[in-house]
């Protein structure tokens, strides 16, 4: 199971990979994910990825998403 910090870093990496340069809320999402006083917005990030990018996740990313949804979602 991921720690809170590991989950935040992993989600930030997904945001950078799939939303950088595409989503106008990119900077706001990064700030939210980096703020430990806020809950991780996993569902919102996944919705934005679907909205701005037709994605085929790797197996590792799918496992990460499953873990994040279990922990925060």
PQR file of N, CA, C, O and H, with PARSE charges and radii, in Angstrom:
ATOM      1  N   UNK A   1       0.846  -1.179   0.000 -0.4000 1.5000
ATOM      2  CA  UNK A   1       0.000   0.000   0.000 -0.0000 2.0000
ATOM      3  C   UNK A   1       0.890   1.241   0.000  0.5500 1.7000
ATOM      4  O   UNK A   1       1.920   1.282   0.673 -0.5500 1.4000
ATOM      5  N   UNK A   2       0.488   2.219  -0.741 -0.4000 1.5000
ATOM      6  CA  UNK A   2       1.252   3.460  -0.859 -0.0000 2.0000
ATOM      7  C   UNK A   2       1.075   4.341   0.371  0.5500 1.7000
ATOM      8  O   UNK A   2       0.023   4.333   1.011 -0.5500 1.4000
ATOM      9  H   UNK A   2      -0.348   2.186  -1.288  0.4000 1.0000
ATOM     10  N   UNK A   3       2.109   5.095   0.688 -0.4000 1.5000
ATOM     11  CA  UNK A   3       1.958   6.131   1.706 -0.0000 2.0000
ATOM     12  C   UNK A   3       1.277   7.325   1.044  0.5500 1.7000
ATOM     13  O   UNK A   3       1.163   7.380  -0.180 -0.5500 1.4000
ATOM     14  H   UNK A   3       2.964   5.102   0.168  0.4000 1.0000
ATOM     15  N   UNK A   4       0.830   8.265   1.845 -0.4000 1.5000
ATOM     16  CA  UNK A   4       0.185   9.456   1.298 -0.0000 2.0000
ATOM     17  C   UNK A   4       1.137  10.214   0.380  0.5500 1.7000
ATOM     18  O   UNK A   4       0.741  10.657  -0.698 -0.5500 1.4000
ATOM     19  H   UNK A   4       0.922   8.220   2.839  0.4000 1.0000
ATOM     20  N   UNK A   5       2.379  10.364   0.800 -0.4000 1.5000
ATOM     21  CA  UNK A   5       3.361  11.080  -0.019 -0.0000 2.0000
ATOM     22  C   UNK A   5       3.629  10.357  -1.334  0.5500 1.7000
ATOM     23  O   UNK A   5       3.701  10.992  -2.386 -0.5500 1.4000
ATOM     24  H   UNK A   5       2.701  10.004   1.676  0.4000 1.0000
ATOM     25  N   UNK A   6       3.775   9.036  -1.283 -0.4000 1.5000
ATOM     26  CA  UNK A   6       3.995   8.259  -2.508 -0.0000 2.0000
ATOM     27  C   UNK A   6       2.811   8.390  -3.458  0.5500 1.7000
ATOM     28  O   UNK A   6       2.996   8.509  -4.669 -0.5500 1.4000
ATOM     29  H   UNK A   6       3.717   8.520  -0.428  0.4000 1.0000
ATOM     30  N   UNK A   7       1.601   8.368  -2.917 -0.4000 1.5000
ATOM     31  CA  UNK A   7       0.402   8.505  -3.738 -0.0000 2.0000
ATOM     32  C   UNK A   7       0.370   9.871  -4.416  0.5500 1.7000
ATOM     33  O   UNK A   7       0.024   9.980  -5.593 -0.5500 1.4000
ATOM     34  H   UNK A   7       1.451   8.271  -1.934  0.4000 1.0000
ATOM     35  N   UNK A   8       0.728  10.899  -3.676 -0.4000 1.5000
ATOM     36  CA  UNK A   8       0.735  12.252  -4.239 -0.0000 2.0000
ATOM     37  C   UNK A   8       1.772  12.382  -5.355  0.5500 1.7000
ATOM     38  O   UNK A   8       1.501  12.982  -6.395 -0.5500 1.4000
ATOM     39  H   UNK A   8       1.009  10.811  -2.720  0.4000 1.0000
ATOM     40  N   UNK A   9       2.948  11.822  -5.136 -0.4000 1.5000
ATOM     41  CA  UNK A   9       3.999  11.884  -6.160 -0.0000 2.0000
ATOM     42  C   UNK A   9       3.570  11.116  -7.405  0.5500 1.7000
ATOM     43  O   UNK A   9       3.762  11.594  -8.523 -0.5500 1.4000
ATOM     44  H   UNK A   9       3.168  11.334  -4.292  0.4000 1.0000
ATOM     45  N   UNK A  10       2.999   9.947  -7.225 -0.4000 1.5000
ATOM     46  CA  UNK A  10       2.565   9.129  -8.366 -0.0000 2.0000
ATOM     47  C   UNK A  10       1.457   9.819  -9.152  0.5500 1.7000
ATOM     48  O   UNK A  10       1.466   9.800 -10.383 -0.5500 1.4000
ATOM     49  H   UNK A  10       2.843   9.559  -6.317  0.4000 1.0000
ATOM     50  N   UNK A  11       0.501  10.429  -8.452 -0.4000 1.5000
ATOM     51  CA  UNK A  11      -0.580  11.122  -9.150 -0.0000 2.0000
ATOM     52  C   UNK A  11      -0.049  12.349  -9.873  0.5500 1.7000
ATOM     53  O   UNK A  11      -0.490  12.656 -10.980 -0.5500 1.4000
ATOM     54  H   UNK A  11       0.493  10.445  -7.452  0.4000 1.0000
ATOM     55  N   UNK A  12       0.895  13.052  -9.257 -0.4000 1.5000
ATOM     56  CA  UNK A  12       1.506  14.205  -9.920 -0.0000 2.0000
ATOM     57  C   UNK A  12       2.178  13.772 -11.225  0.5500 1.7000
ATOM     58  O   UNK A  12       2.094  14.473 -12.233 -0.5500 1.4000
ATOM     59  H   UNK A  12       1.253  12.803  -8.358  0.4000 1.0000
ATOM     60  N   UNK A  13       2.843  12.619 -11.200 -0.4000 1.5000
ATOM     61  CA  UNK A  13       3.495  12.109 -12.408 -0.0000 2.0000
ATOM     62  C   UNK A  13       2.471  11.795 -13.501  0.5500 1.7000
ATOM     63  O   UNK A  13       2.708  12.072 -14.677 -0.5500 1.4000
ATOM     64  H   UNK A  13       2.912  12.050 -10.381  0.4000 1.0000
ATOM     65  N   UNK A  14       1.328  11.213 -13.108 -0.4000 1.5000
ATOM     66  CA  UNK A  14       0.268  10.960 -14.096 -0.0000 2.0000
ATOM     67  C   UNK A  14      -0.255  12.267 -14.689  0.5500 1.7000
ATOM     68  O   UNK A  14      -0.466  12.370 -15.898 -0.5500 1.4000
ATOM     69  H   UNK A  14       1.135  10.988 -12.153  0.4000 1.0000
ATOM     70  N   UNK A  15      -0.461  13.257 -13.832 -0.4000 1.5000
ATOM     71  CA  UNK A  15      -0.941  14.563 -14.305 -0.0000 2.0000
ATOM     72  C   UNK A  15       0.062  15.158 -15.289  0.5500 1.7000
ATOM     73  O   UNK A  15      -0.319  15.653 -16.349 -0.5500 1.4000
ATOM     74  H   UNK A  15      -0.290  13.173 -12.850  0.4000 1.0000
ATOM     75  N   UNK A  16       1.340  15.108 -14.933 -0.4000 1.5000
ATOM     76  CA  UNK A  16       2.366  15.655 -15.820 -0.0000 2.0000
ATOM     77  C   UNK A  16       2.422  14.902 -17.149  0.5500 1.7000
ATOM     78  O   UNK A  16       2.600  15.508 -18.206 -0.5500 1.4000
ATOM     79  H   UNK A  16       1.649  14.706 -14.072  0.4000 1.0000
ATOM     80  N   UNK A  17       2.272  13.608 -17.087 -0.4000 1.5000
ATOM     81  CA  UNK A  17       2.357  12.792 -18.306 -0.0000 2.0000
ATOM     82  C   UNK A  17       1.170  13.034 -19.246  0.5500 1.7000
ATOM     83  O   UNK A  17       1.350  13.165 -20.456 -0.5500 1.4000
ATOM     84  H   UNK A  17       2.128  13.117 -16.229  0.4000 1.0000
ATOM     85  N   UNK A  18      -0.037  13.092 -18.685 -0.4000 1.5000
ATOM     86  CA  UNK A  18      -1.227  13.106 -19.534 -0.0000 2.0000
ATOM     87  C   UNK A  18      -1.923  14.457 -19.670  0.5500 1.7000
ATOM     88  O   UNK A  18      -2.715  14.636 -20.595 -0.5500 1.4000
ATOM     89  H   UNK A  18      -0.183  12.985 -17.702  0.4000 1.0000
ATOM     90  N   UNK A  19      -1.659  15.406 -18.790 -0.4000 1.5000
ATOM     91  CA  UNK A  19      -2.408  16.660 -18.832 -0.0000 2.0000
ATOM     92  C   UNK A  19      -1.561  17.899 -19.108  0.5500 1.7000
ATOM     93  O   UNK A  19      -2.106  18.949 -19.450 -0.5500 1.4000
ATOM     94  H   UNK A  19      -1.015  15.261 -18.038  0.4000 1.0000
ATOM     95  N   UNK A  20      -0.258  17.798 -18.969 -0.4000 1.5000
ATOM     96  CA  UNK A  20       0.594  18.966 -19.183 -0.0000 2.0000
ATOM     97  C   UNK A  20       0.442  19.466 -20.614  0.5500 1.7000
ATOM     98  O   UNK A  20       0.619  18.710 -21.570 -0.5500 1.4000
ATOM     99  H   UNK A  20       0.184  16.946 -18.691  0.4000 1.0000
ATOM    100  N   UNK A  21       0.113  20.739 -20.750 -0.4000 1.5000
ATOM    101  CA  UNK A  21      -0.068  21.345 -22.070 -0.0000 2.0000
ATOM    102  C   UNK A  21      -1.425  21.093 -22.687  0.5500 1.7000
ATOM    103  O   UNK A  21      -1.701  21.585 -23.781 -0.5500 1.4000
ATOM    104  H   UNK A  21      -0.031  21.353 -19.974  0.4000 1.0000
ATOM    105  N   UNK A  22      -2.291  20.330 -22.009 -0.4000 1.5000
ATOM    106  CA  UNK A  22      -3.615  20.019 -22.550 -0.0000 2.0000
ATOM    107  C   UNK A  22      -4.750  20.579 -21.700  0.5500 1.7000
ATOM    108  O   UNK A  22      -5.737  21.096 -22.223 -0.5500 1.4000
ATOM    109  H   UNK A  22      -2.067  19.930 -21.120  0.4000 1.0000
ATOM    110  N   UNK A  23      -4.595  20.469 -20.389 -0.4000 1.5000
ATOM    111  CA  UNK A  23      -5.659  20.848 -19.453 -0.0000 2.0000
ATOM    112  C   UNK A  23      -5.394  22.251 -18.910  0.5500 1.7000
ATOM    113  O   UNK A  23      -4.330  22.501 -18.344 -0.5500 1.4000
ATOM    114  H   UNK A  23      -3.793  20.049 -19.965  0.4000 1.0000
ATOM    115  N   UNK A  24      -6.357  23.176 -19.077 -0.4000 1.5000
ATOM    116  CA  UNK A  24      -6.158  24.528 -18.539 -0.0000 2.0000
ATOM    117  C   UNK A  24      -6.068  24.550 -17.008  0.5500 1.7000
ATOM    118  O   UNK A  24      -5.570  25.522 -16.440 -0.5500 1.4000
ATOM    119  H   UNK A  24      -7.221  22.973 -19.537  0.4000 1.0000
ATOM    120  N   UNK A  25      -6.539  23.497 -16.334 -0.4000 1.5000
ATOM    121  CA  UNK A  25      -6.474  23.416 -14.876 -0.0000 2.0000
ATOM    122  C   UNK A  25      -5.234  22.674 -14.382  0.5500 1.7000
ATOM    123  O   UNK A  25      -5.154  22.310 -13.209 -0.5500 1.4000
ATOM    124  H   UNK A  25      -6.943  22.707 -16.795  0.4000 1.0000
ATOM    125  N   UNK A  26      -4.282  22.451 -15.262 -0.4000 1.5000
ATOM    126  CA  UNK A  26      -3.077  21.682 -14.933 -0.0000 2.0000
ATOM    127  C   UNK A  26      -2.387  22.220 -13.668  0.5500 1.7000
ATOM    128  O   UNK A  26      -2.122  21.461 -12.736 -0.5500 1.4000
ATOM    129  H   UNK A  26      -4.347  22.746 -16.215  0.4000 1.0000
ATOM    130  N   UNK A  27      -2.103  23.512 -13.640 -0.4000 1.5000
ATOM    131  CA  UNK A  27      -1.382  24.089 -12.495 -0.0000 2.0000
ATOM    132  C   UNK A  27      -2.185  23.953 -11.207  0.5500 1.7000
ATOM    133  O   UNK A  27      -1.623  23.664 -10.151 -0.5500 1.4000
ATOM    134  H   UNK A  27      -2.318  24.128 -14.397  0.4000 1.0000
ATOM    135  N   UNK A  28      -3.485  24.159 -11.291 -0.4000 1.5000
ATOM    136  CA  UNK A  28      -4.342  24.042 -10.108 -0.0000 2.0000
ATOM    137  C   UNK A  28      -4.347  22.602  -9.584  0.5500 1.7000
ATOM    138  O   UNK A  28      -4.289  22.388  -8.373 -0.5500 1.4000
ATOM    139  H   UNK A  28      -3.942  24.393 -12.149  0.4000 1.0000
ATOM    140  N   UNK A  29      -4.414  21.628 -10.470 -0.4000 1.5000
ATOM    141  CA  UNK A  29      -4.382  20.223 -10.052 -0.0000 2.0000
ATOM    142  C   UNK A  29      -3.070  19.874  -9.364  0.5500 1.7000
ATOM    143  O   UNK A  29      -3.063  19.180  -8.347 -0.5500 1.4000
ATOM    144  H   UNK A  29      -4.461  21.802 -11.454  0.4000 1.0000
ATOM    145  N   UNK A  30      -1.963  20.353  -9.915 -0.4000 1.5000
ATOM    146  CA  UNK A  30      -0.661  20.096  -9.310 -0.0000 2.0000
ATOM    147  C   UNK A  30      -0.622  20.683  -7.902  0.5500 1.7000
ATOM    148  O   UNK A  30      -0.148  20.026  -6.974 -0.5500 1.4000
ATOM    149  H   UNK A  30      -1.969  20.917 -10.741  0.4000 1.0000
ATOM    150  N   UNK A  31      -1.111  21.905  -7.729 -0.4000 1.5000
ATOM    151  CA  UNK A  31      -1.119  22.537  -6.404 -0.0000 2.0000
ATOM    152  C   UNK A  31      -1.972  21.751  -5.411  0.5500 1.7000
ATOM    153  O   UNK A  31      -1.583  21.572  -4.257 -0.5500 1.4000
ATOM    154  H   UNK A  31      -1.496  22.439  -8.483  0.4000 1.0000
ATOM    155  N   UNK A  32      -3.123  21.288  -5.858 -0.4000 1.5000
ATOM    156  CA  UNK A  32      -4.009  20.511  -4.983 -0.0000 2.0000
ATOM    157  C   UNK A  32      -3.331  19.211  -4.552  0.5500 1.7000
ATOM    158  O   UNK A  32      -3.363  18.848  -3.376 -0.5500 1.4000
ATOM    159  H   UNK A  32      -3.439  21.434  -6.796  0.4000 1.0000
ATOM    160  N   UNK A  33      -2.725  18.522  -5.500 -0.4000 1.5000
ATOM    161  CA  UNK A  33      -2.079  17.241  -5.200 -0.0000 2.0000
ATOM    162  C   UNK A  33      -0.904  17.441  -4.238  0.5500 1.7000
ATOM    163  O   UNK A  33      -0.643  16.584  -3.394 -0.5500 1.4000
ATOM    164  H   UNK A  33      -2.699  18.817  -6.456  0.4000 1.0000
ATOM    165  N   UNK A  34      -0.207  18.549  -4.359 -0.4000 1.5000
ATOM    166  CA  UNK A  34       0.958  18.799  -3.507 -0.0000 2.0000
ATOM    167  C   UNK A  34       0.586  19.322  -2.122  0.5500 1.7000
ATOM    168  O   UNK A  34       1.441  19.368  -1.238 -0.5500 1.4000
ATOM    169  H   UNK A  34      -0.419  19.246  -5.045  0.4000 1.0000
ATOM    170  N   UNK A  35      -0.655  19.711  -1.916 -0.4000 1.5000
ATOM    171  CA  UNK A  35      -1.087  20.259  -0.629 -0.0000 2.0000
ATOM    172  C   UNK A  35      -1.529  19.119   0.294  0.5500 1.7000
ATOM    173  O   UNK A  35      -2.589  18.531   0.078 -0.5500 1.4000
ATOM    174  H   UNK A  35      -1.350  19.674  -2.635  0.4000 1.0000
ATOM    175  N   UNK A  36      -0.728  18.801   1.324 -0.4000 1.5000
ATOM    176  CA  UNK A  36      -1.063  17.663   2.190 -0.0000 2.0000
ATOM    177  C   UNK A  36      -2.320  17.875   3.038  0.5500 1.7000
ATOM    178  O   UNK A  36      -2.835  16.923   3.624 -0.5500 1.4000
ATOM    179  H   UNK A  36       0.132  19.279   1.500  0.4000 1.0000
ATOM    180  N   UNK A  37      -2.812  19.100   3.108 -0.4000 1.5000
ATOM    181  CA  UNK A  37      -4.027  19.347   3.885 -0.0000 2.0000
ATOM    182  C   UNK A  37      -5.293  19.025   3.080  0.5500 1.7000
ATOM    183  O   UNK A  37      -6.398  19.047   3.623 -0.5500 1.4000
ATOM    184  H   UNK A  37      -2.394  19.873   2.632  0.4000 1.0000
ATOM    185  N   UNK A  38      -5.129  18.729   1.797 -0.4000 1.5000
ATOM    186  CA  UNK A  38      -6.281  18.419   0.937 -0.0000 2.0000
ATOM    187  C   UNK A  38      -6.271  16.958   0.546  0.5500 1.7000
ATOM    188  O   UNK A  38      -5.217  16.335   0.411 -0.5500 1.4000
ATOM    189  H   UNK A  38      -4.231  18.711   1.357  0.4000 1.0000
ATOM    190  N   UNK A  39      -7.467  16.425   0.367 -0.4000 1.5000
ATOM    191  CA  UNK A  39      -7.574  15.038  -0.084 -0.0000 2.0000
ATOM    192  C   UNK A  39      -7.138  14.937  -1.541  0.5500 1.7000
ATOM    193  O   UNK A  39      -7.311  15.877  -2.316 -0.5500 1.4000
ATOM    194  H   UNK A  39      -8.323  16.931   0.476  0.4000 1.0000
ATOM    195  N   UNK A  40      -6.583  13.810  -1.899 -0.4000 1.5000
ATOM    196  CA  UNK A  40      -6.131  13.591  -3.272 -0.0000 2.0000
ATOM    197  C   UNK A  40      -7.350  13.473  -4.194  0.5500 1.7000
ATOM    198  O   UNK A  40      -8.223  12.637  -3.958 -0.5500 1.4000
ATOM    199  H   UNK A  40      -6.443  13.046  -1.269  0.4000 1.0000
ATOM    200  N   UNK A  41      -7.414  14.310  -5.248 -0.4000 1.5000
ATOM    201  CA  UNK A  41      -8.577  14.335  -6.144 -0.0000 2.0000
ATOM    202  C   UNK A  41      -8.481  13.312  -7.273  0.5500 1.7000
ATOM    203  O   UNK A  41      -8.495  13.680  -8.448 -0.5500 1.4000
ATOM    204  H   UNK A  41      -6.704  14.988  -5.439  0.4000 1.0000
ATOM    205  N   UNK A  42      -8.384  12.047  -6.926 -0.4000 1.5000
ATOM    206  CA  UNK A  42      -8.138  11.022  -7.939 -0.0000 2.0000
ATOM    207  C   UNK A  42      -9.242  10.970  -9.000  0.5500 1.7000
ATOM    208  O   UNK A  42      -8.947  10.865 -10.190 -0.5500 1.4000
ATOM    209  H   UNK A  42      -8.373  11.748  -5.972  0.4000 1.0000
ATOM    210  N   UNK A  43     -10.484  11.042  -8.588 -0.4000 1.5000
ATOM    211  CA  UNK A  43     -11.572  10.972  -9.584 -0.0000 2.0000
ATOM    212  C   UNK A  43     -11.556  12.168 -10.525  0.5500 1.7000
ATOM    213  O   UNK A  43     -11.765  12.017 -11.729 -0.5500 1.4000
ATOM    214  H   UNK A  43     -10.723  11.128  -7.621  0.4000 1.0000
ATOM    215  N   UNK A  44     -11.310  13.345  -9.988 -0.4000 1.5000
ATOM    216  CA  UNK A  44     -11.236  14.544 -10.832 -0.0000 2.0000
ATOM    217  C   UNK A  44     -10.093  14.471 -11.826  0.5500 1.7000
ATOM    218  O   UNK A  44     -10.244  14.871 -12.980 -0.5500 1.4000
ATOM    219  H   UNK A  44     -11.140  13.468  -9.010  0.4000 1.0000
ATOM    220  N   UNK A  45      -8.960  13.965 -11.389 -0.4000 1.5000
ATOM    221  CA  UNK A  45      -7.814  13.826 -12.286 -0.0000 2.0000
ATOM    222  C   UNK A  45      -8.121  12.817 -13.387  0.5500 1.7000
ATOM    223  O   UNK A  45      -7.811  13.062 -14.553 -0.5500 1.4000
ATOM    224  H   UNK A  45      -8.838  13.639 -10.452  0.4000 1.0000
ATOM    225  N   UNK A  46      -8.724  11.692 -13.031 -0.4000 1.5000
ATOM    226  CA  UNK A  46      -9.056  10.680 -14.049 -0.0000 2.0000
ATOM    227  C   UNK A  46     -10.082  11.225 -15.054  0.5500 1.7000
ATOM    228  O   UNK A  46      -9.985  10.944 -16.248 -0.5500 1.4000
ATOM    229  H   UNK A  46      -8.976  11.494 -12.084  0.4000 1.0000
ATOM    230  N   UNK A  47     -11.055  11.993 -14.578 -0.4000 1.5000
ATOM    231  CA  UNK A  47     -12.031  12.607 -15.487 -0.0000 2.0000
ATOM    232  C   UNK A  47     -11.342  13.562 -16.451  0.5500 1.7000
ATOM    233  O   UNK A  47     -11.644  13.566 -17.644 -0.5500 1.4000
ATOM    234  H   UNK A  47     -11.134  12.221 -13.608  0.4000 1.0000
ATOM    235  N   UNK A  48     -10.418  14.372 -15.941 -0.4000 1.5000
ATOM    236  CA  UNK A  48      -9.701  15.301 -16.810 -0.0000 2.0000
ATOM    237  C   UNK A  48      -8.833  14.562 -17.823  0.5500 1.7000
ATOM    238  O   UNK A  48      -8.753  14.970 -18.982 -0.5500 1.4000
ATOM    239  H   UNK A  48     -10.172  14.369 -14.972  0.4000 1.0000
ATOM    240  N   UNK A  49      -8.186  13.484 -17.399 -0.4000 1.5000
ATOM    241  CA  UNK A  49      -7.371  12.712 -18.343 -0.0000 2.0000
ATOM    242  C   UNK A  49      -8.259  12.166 -19.459  0.5500 1.7000
ATOM    243  O   UNK A  49      -7.889  12.219 -20.631 -0.5500 1.4000
ATOM    244  H   UNK A  49      -8.251  13.153 -16.458  0.4000 1.0000
ATOM    245  N   UNK A  50      -9.414  11.647 -19.099 -0.4000 1.5000
ATOM    246  CA  UNK A  50     -10.342  11.130 -20.130 -0.0000 2.0000
ATOM    247  C   UNK A  50     -10.832  12.244 -21.045  0.5500 1.7000
ATOM    248  O   UNK A  50     -11.011  12.033 -22.244 -0.5500 1.4000
ATOM    249  H   UNK A  50      -9.714  11.604 -18.147  0.4000 1.0000
ATOM    250  N   UNK A  51     -11.047  13.423 -20.486 -0.4000 1.5000
ATOM    251  CA  UNK A  51     -11.583  14.551 -21.258 -0.0000 2.0000
ATOM    252  C   UNK A  51     -10.555  15.077 -22.262  0.5500 1.7000
ATOM    253  O   UNK A  51     -10.911  15.405 -23.393 -0.5500 1.4000
ATOM    254  H   UNK A  51     -10.902  13.595 -19.511  0.4000 1.0000
ATOM    255  N   UNK A  52      -9.312  15.158 -21.866 -0.4000 1.5000
ATOM    256  CA  UNK A  52      -8.302  15.814 -22.698 -0.0000 2.0000
ATOM    257  C   UNK A  52      -7.367  14.871 -23.430  0.5500 1.7000
ATOM    258  O   UNK A  52      -6.531  15.323 -24.213 -0.5500 1.4000
ATOM    259  H   UNK A  52      -9.022  14.891 -20.947  0.4000 1.0000
ATOM    260  N   UNK A  53      -7.487  13.580 -23.196 -0.4000 1.5000
ATOM    261  CA  UNK A  53      -6.509  12.673 -23.760 -0.0000 2.0000
ATOM    262  C   UNK A  53      -7.122  11.284 -23.910  0.5500 1.7000
ATOM    263  O   UNK A  53      -7.642  10.726 -22.944 -0.5500 1.4000
ATOM    264  H   UNK A  53      -8.166  13.214 -22.560  0.4000 1.0000
ATOM    265  N   UNK A  54      -7.063  10.740 -25.090 -0.4000 1.5000
ATOM    266  CA  UNK A  54      -7.482   9.346 -25.292 -0.0000 2.0000
ATOM    267  C   UNK A  54      -6.306   8.470 -24.884  0.5500 1.7000
ATOM    268  O   UNK A  54      -5.293   8.411 -25.581 -0.5500 1.4000
ATOM    269  H   UNK A  54      -6.640  11.193 -25.875  0.4000 1.0000
ATOM    270  N   UNK A  55      -6.447   7.797 -23.758 -0.4000 1.5000
ATOM    271  CA  UNK A  55      -5.317   7.161 -23.119 -0.0000 2.0000
ATOM    272  C   UNK A  55      -5.447   5.651 -23.081  0.5500 1.7000
ATOM    273  O   UNK A  55      -6.533   5.109 -22.874 -0.5500 1.4000
ATOM    274  H   UNK A  55      -7.270   7.845 -23.192  0.4000 1.0000
ATOM    275  N   UNK A  56      -4.333   4.989 -23.281 -0.4000 1.5000
ATOM    276  CA  UNK A  56      -4.213   3.567 -22.978 -0.0000 2.0000
ATOM    277  C   UNK A  56      -3.161   3.478 -21.891  0.5500 1.7000
ATOM    278  O   UNK A  56      -1.968   3.629 -22.155 -0.5500 1.4000
ATOM    279  H   UNK A  56      -3.451   5.429 -23.448  0.4000 1.0000
ATOM    280  N   UNK A  57      -3.608   3.231 -20.665 -0.4000 1.5000
ATOM    281  CA  UNK A  57      -2.692   3.165 -19.532 -0.0000 2.0000
ATOM    282  C   UNK A  57      -1.849   1.900 -19.602  0.5500 1.7000
ATOM    283  O   UNK A  57      -2.281   0.879 -20.137 -0.5500 1.4000
ATOM    284  H   UNK A  57      -4.577   3.108 -20.450  0.4000 1.0000
ATOM    285  N   UNK A  58      -0.638   1.981 -19.052 -0.4000 1.5000
ATOM    286  CA  UNK A  58       0.192   0.793 -18.917 -0.0000 2.0000
ATOM    287  C   UNK A  58      -0.370  -0.051 -17.769  0.5500 1.7000
ATOM    288  O   UNK A  58      -1.179   0.432 -16.977 -0.5500 1.4000
ATOM    289  H   UNK A  58      -0.287   2.810 -18.617  0.4000 1.0000
ATOM    290  N   UNK A  59       0.056  -1.290 -17.686 -0.4000 1.5000
ATOM    291  CA  UNK A  59      -0.408  -2.166 -16.607 -0.0000 2.0000
ATOM    292  C   UNK A  59      -0.020  -1.583 -15.244  0.5500 1.7000
ATOM    293  O   UNK A  59      -0.806  -1.635 -14.298 -0.5500 1.4000
ATOM    294  H   UNK A  59       0.713  -1.682 -18.329  0.4000 1.0000
ATOM    295  N   UNK A  60       1.167  -1.038 -15.149 -0.4000 1.5000
ATOM    296  CA  UNK A  60       1.630  -0.434 -13.897 -0.0000 2.0000
ATOM    297  C   UNK A  60       0.750   0.764 -13.519  0.5500 1.7000
ATOM    298  O   UNK A  60       0.408   0.943 -12.350 -0.5500 1.4000
ATOM    299  H   UNK A  60       1.805  -0.996 -15.917  0.4000 1.0000
ATOM    300  N   UNK A  61       0.389   1.579 -14.510 -0.4000 1.5000
ATOM    301  CA  UNK A  61      -0.483   2.727 -14.238 -0.0000 2.0000
ATOM    302  C   UNK A  61      -1.868   2.274 -13.799  0.5500 1.7000
ATOM    303  O   UNK A  61      -2.465   2.881 -12.910 -0.5500 1.4000
ATOM    304  H   UNK A  61       0.667   1.434 -15.459  0.4000 1.0000
ATOM    305  N   UNK A  62      -2.384   1.214 -14.411 -0.4000 1.5000
ATOM    306  CA  UNK A  62      -3.693   0.693 -14.007 -0.0000 2.0000
ATOM    307  C   UNK A  62      -3.676   0.208 -12.564  0.5500 1.7000
ATOM    308  O   UNK A  62      -4.624   0.439 -11.813 -0.5500 1.4000
ATOM    309  H   UNK A  62      -1.899   0.721 -15.133  0.4000 1.0000
ATOM    310  N   UNK A  63      -2.591  -0.467 -12.180 -0.4000 1.5000
ATOM    311  CA  UNK A  63      -2.470  -0.923 -10.793 -0.0000 2.0000
ATOM    312  C   UNK A  63      -2.378   0.255  -9.837  0.5500 1.7000
ATOM    313  O   UNK A  63      -2.964   0.227  -8.755 -0.5500 1.4000
ATOM    314  H   UNK A  63      -1.821  -0.654 -12.790  0.4000 1.0000
ATOM    315  N   UNK A  64      -1.643   1.291 -10.232 -0.4000 1.5000
ATOM    316  CA  UNK A  64      -1.542   2.499  -9.423 -0.0000 2.0000
ATOM    317  C   UNK A  64      -2.909   3.154  -9.268  0.5500 1.7000
ATOM    318  O   UNK A  64      -3.292   3.537  -8.162 -0.5500 1.4000
ATOM    319  H   UNK A  64      -1.166   1.313 -11.110  0.4000 1.0000
ATOM    320  N   UNK A  65      -3.636   3.284 -10.353 -0.4000 1.5000
ATOM    321  CA  UNK A  65      -4.969   3.892 -10.316 -0.0000 2.0000
ATOM    322  C   UNK A  65      -5.895   3.084  -9.413  0.5500 1.7000
ATOM    323  O   UNK A  65      -6.657   3.663  -8.638 -0.5500 1.4000
ATOM    324  H   UNK A  65      -3.325   2.973 -11.251  0.4000 1.0000
ATOM    325  N   UNK A  66      -5.841   1.761  -9.500 -0.4000 1.5000
ATOM    326  CA  UNK A  66      -6.639   0.920  -8.612 -0.0000 2.0000
ATOM    327  C   UNK A  66      -6.310   1.203  -7.148  0.5500 1.7000
ATOM    328  O   UNK A  66      -7.208   1.338  -6.317 -0.5500 1.4000
ATOM    329  H   UNK A  66      -5.222   1.291 -10.129  0.4000 1.0000
ATOM    330  N   UNK A  67      -5.021   1.290  -6.839 -0.4000 1.5000
ATOM    331  CA  UNK A  67      -4.606   1.585  -5.467 -0.0000 2.0000
ATOM    332  C   UNK A  67      -5.108   2.956  -5.021  0.5500 1.7000
ATOM    333  O   UNK A  67      -5.623   3.101  -3.912 -0.5500 1.4000
ATOM    334  H   UNK A  67      -4.291   1.179  -7.514  0.4000 1.0000
ATOM    335  N   UNK A  68      -4.959   3.957  -5.881 -0.4000 1.5000
ATOM    336  CA  UNK A  68      -5.398   5.305  -5.529 -0.0000 2.0000
ATOM    337  C   UNK A  68      -6.908   5.370  -5.334  0.5500 1.7000
ATOM    338  O   UNK A  68      -7.389   6.034  -4.416 -0.5500 1.4000
ATOM    339  H   UNK A  68      -4.542   3.840  -6.782  0.4000 1.0000
ATOM    340  N   UNK A  69      -7.648   4.691  -6.184 -0.4000 1.5000
ATOM    341  CA  UNK A  69      -9.114   4.673  -6.028 -0.0000 2.0000
ATOM    342  C   UNK A  69      -9.506   3.956  -4.732  0.5500 1.7000
ATOM    343  O   UNK A  69     -10.443   4.375  -4.051 -0.5500 1.4000
ATOM    344  H   UNK A  69      -7.257   4.152  -6.930  0.4000 1.0000
ATOM    345  N   UNK A  70      -8.805   2.895  -4.395 -0.4000 1.5000
ATOM    346  CA  UNK A  70      -9.082   2.184  -3.156 -0.0000 2.0000
ATOM    347  C   UNK A  70      -8.805   3.079  -1.951  0.5500 1.7000
ATOM    348  O   UNK A  70      -9.576   3.102  -0.992 -0.5500 1.4000
ATOM    349  H   UNK A  70      -8.044   2.555  -4.948  0.4000 1.0000
ATOM    350  N   UNK A  71      -7.696   3.815  -2.013 -0.4000 1.5000
ATOM    351  CA  UNK A  71      -7.288   4.639  -0.874 -0.0000 2.0000
ATOM    352  C   UNK A  71      -8.098   5.935  -0.755  0.5500 1.7000
ATOM    353  O   UNK A  71      -8.417   6.364   0.353 -0.5500 1.4000
ATOM    354  H   UNK A  71      -7.070   3.797  -2.792  0.4000 1.0000
ATOM    355  N   UNK A  72      -8.430   6.554  -1.881 -0.4000 1.5000
ATOM    356  CA  UNK A  72      -8.995   7.919  -1.836 -0.0000 2.0000
ATOM    357  C   UNK A  72     -10.330   8.067  -2.548  0.5500 1.7000
ATOM    358  O   UNK A  72     -10.906   9.154  -2.590 -0.5500 1.4000
ATOM    359  H   UNK A  72      -8.171   6.206  -2.782  0.4000 1.0000
ATOM    360  N   UNK A  73     -10.808   6.983  -3.098 -0.4000 1.5000
ATOM    361  CA  UNK A  73     -11.883   7.203  -3.906 -0.0000 2.0000
ATOM    362  C   UNK A  73     -13.185   6.800  -4.038  0.5500 1.7000
ATOM    363  O   UNK A  73     -13.881   7.249  -4.949 -0.5500 1.4000
ATOM    364  H   UNK A  73     -10.339   6.100  -3.064  0.4000 1.0000
TER
END
